[in-house]
């Protein structure tokens, strides 16, 4: 079965499913190799794996064959499981990867875990070169009290959950019982997580978000989301585009205490050296100057936050505090 899958021309995702039970080192050796001078195995079928394969095919022409291995049954890695579902343009790179996969010199082997189904040593014996192009799938622990409590997730787990990653489809997450969410980080992934939590479910329904995630978001009770970082707005890593997208969401406005926006000479130097940092700061400053009704803001001491109103009532949505 595997030998057949290995030699066929990959033109659709339905052709790319291979069960790990059918995988063996002997199967790899059984494919025709008479016209191949150089055999390469690329472990990982995400962007790194496909870009590497593309360059190899262009560099060696008809003198090479490349096998792409992945532990999942489907390819594309973070393009499939990491990009937010409401950002379809970012996923257009899949079209380029499909063209690479359709090349007769490229073969995709899914459901194959290196170290379990086949050893690295075996792959080294079977190929002229083995390229490890898989990403880091572990979670970076903050080493703080409470990080292992129930309800504490890594951004990777949450993103994989709403993107339908098979290993997190059954993640125990009940948003109907959650009112406040804290997100540690000031990058685009943090903004993605916040936006998905705040976005109207009907707008997400037209995306490729996982059905189980959409059901949870329809019943979500989240009214407050805090975005927490170590430093100030000048050092925030999210891009102007992501920030503008958040600010353009219906009913969302930005509130920042004046002391949070104060800059130091070091901050000024950073903004002078990096145009994007200046743009992000200017966007935050402009948005923070818009008048807001603070009557329903409660007693939180959070220095900066987004607030949304639903049905004319004050509704806290996103809070950012830079500590």
Residue pairs with C-beta under 8 A, 6 or more apart in sequence:
1 18
1 19
1 22
2 18
2 22
2 23
2 24
2 27
2 28
2 109
3 27
3 30
3 31
5 15
5 16
5 18
5 107
5 109
6 27
6 28
6 31
6 67
6 107
6 109
7 31
7 32
7 107
8 15
8 107
9 102
9 104
10 16
10 101
10 102
10 106
10 107
10 108
11 102
13 74
16 73
16 74
16 75
16 101
16 108
16 110
17 73
17 74
17 110
17 111
18 73
18 109
18 110
18 111
18 112
19 111
20 111
20 112
20 113
20 116
20 117
23 109
23 111
23 112
23 117
23 118
24 118
25 118
25 122
25 126
28 67
28 118
28 126
29 126
31 65
31 107
33 39
33 65
35 62
36 63
36 64
36 65
37 60
37 63
37 64
38 60
38 63
38 64
38 65
38 128
38 129
39 64
39 65
39 67
39 126
39 127
39 128
39 129
40 56
40 64
40 65
40 66
40 67
40 127
40 128
40 129
40 130
40 131
41 66
41 67
41 69
41 123
41 126
41 127
41 129
41 130
41 131
42 49
42 52
42 53
42 56
42 66
42 67
42 68
42 69
42 131
42 133
43 49
43 69
43 70
43 114
43 123
43 130
43 131
43 132
43 133
43 134
44 68
44 69
44 70
44 77
44 132
44 133
44 134
44 135
45 68
45 69
45 70
45 72
45 75
45 76
45 77
45 108
45 110
46 75
46 76
46 77
46 78
46 79
46 133
46 134
46 135
47 76
47 77
47 78
47 79
47 93
47 97
48 77
48 133
48 134
48 135
49 68
49 70
49 77
49 131
49 133
49 134
50 68
50 75
50 76
50 96
50 97
50 100
50 101
52 131
52 133
53 66
53 68
53 100
53 106
54 96
54 100
56 64
56 66
57 64
57 66
57 100
57 103
57 105
57 106
62 105
64 105
65 105
65 106
65 107
66 105
66 106
66 107
67 107
67 108
67 109
67 127
68 75
68 101
68 106
68 107
68 108
68 109
69 109
69 112
69 114
70 77
70 108
70 109
70 110
70 111
70 112
71 111
71 112
71 113
71 114
72 110
72 111
72 166
73 110
73 111
73 166
74 80
74 110
75 97
75 101
75 108
75 110
76 94
76 97
77 134
77 135
78 135
79 90
79 91
79 93
79 94
79 97
80 91
80 94
80 163
81 159
81 160
81 163
81 164
81 165
82 159
82 160
82 163
83 90
83 91
83 163
84 90
84 159
84 192
84 195
84 196
85 162
85 163
85 196
85 204
85 207
85 208
85 209
85 210
86 195
86 196
86 199
86 203
86 204
86 207
86 209
88 207
88 208
100 106
101 108
111 117
112 118
114 120
114 123
120 130
123 130
124 130
137 156
139 154
139 156
139 157
140 154
141 147
142 184
146 152
151 178
153 171
153 173
155 183
155 185
155 189
155 190
155 193
157 168
157 171
158 173
158 193
159 189
159 192
159 193
160 167
160 168
161 168
161 169
161 171
161 173
161 210
161 212
161 213
162 196
162 209
162 210
162 213
162 217
163 209
163 210
163 213
164 208
164 209
164 210
164 212
164 213
169 210
169 212
173 216
174 216
175 197
175 216
175 217
175 219
175 220
175 221
175 222
176 216
176 219
176 220
176 221
177 221
178 220
178 221
178 222
179 221
179 222
179 223
179 224
180 222
180 223
180 224
180 225
180 226
181 197
181 222
181 224
181 225
181 226
182 225
182 226
182 228
183 190
183 193
183 194
183 225
183 226
183 227
183 228
184 190
184 228
184 229
185 227
185 228
185 229
185 237
186 227
186 229
186 231
186 235
186 236
186 237
186 238
186 320
186 322
187 236
187 237
187 238
188 237
188 238
188 239
188 242
190 227
190 238
191 227
191 238
191 242
191 243
191 245
191 246
192 242
194 225
194 227
194 246
194 318
195 245
195 246
195 249
196 204
196 209
196 217
197 217
197 220
197 222
197 225
198 222
198 225
198 246
198 249
198 252
198 306
198 308
198 317
198 318
199 217
199 249
200 250
201 214
201 217
201 218
201 220
204 214
204 217
205 214
223 315
223 316
223 317
224 316
224 317
224 318
224 319
225 306
225 317
225 318
225 319
226 302
226 305
226 318
226 319
226 320
226 321
227 318
227 319
227 320
227 321
228 320
228 321
228 322
228 323
229 235
229 236
229 320
229 321
229 322
229 323
230 322
230 323
231 322
232 260
232 263
232 267
232 322
233 256
233 260
233 261
233 280
233 281
233 284
233 322
234 263
234 267
234 270
234 271
234 277
234 280
234 281
235 270
235 277
236 280
236 322
238 280
239 276
239 280
240 276
240 279
240 280
240 283
243 280
243 283
243 284
244 283
246 252
246 306
246 318
247 253
247 254
247 283
247 287
249 308
251 308
251 309
251 310
251 315
252 306
252 307
252 308
252 317
252 318
253 287
253 290
253 292
253 306
253 307
253 308
254 284
254 287
254 288
254 290
254 304
254 305
254 306
255 288
255 292
255 294
255 297
255 304
255 305
255 306
255 307
256 284
256 288
256 303
256 304
256 320
257 303
257 304
259 303
260 303
260 304
260 321
260 322
261 281
261 284
261 285
261 288
263 271
263 281
270 277
271 277
271 278
271 281
272 278
288 304
292 307
293 309
293 314
295 314
296 307
296 313
296 314
296 315
296 316
297 305
297 307
297 314
297 316
298 316
300 316
300 319
302 319
302 320
302 321
303 321
303 322
304 319
304 320
304 321
304 322
305 316
305 318
305 319
305 320
305 321
306 317
306 318
306 319
306 320
307 314
307 315
307 316
307 317
308 315
308 316
308 317
309 315
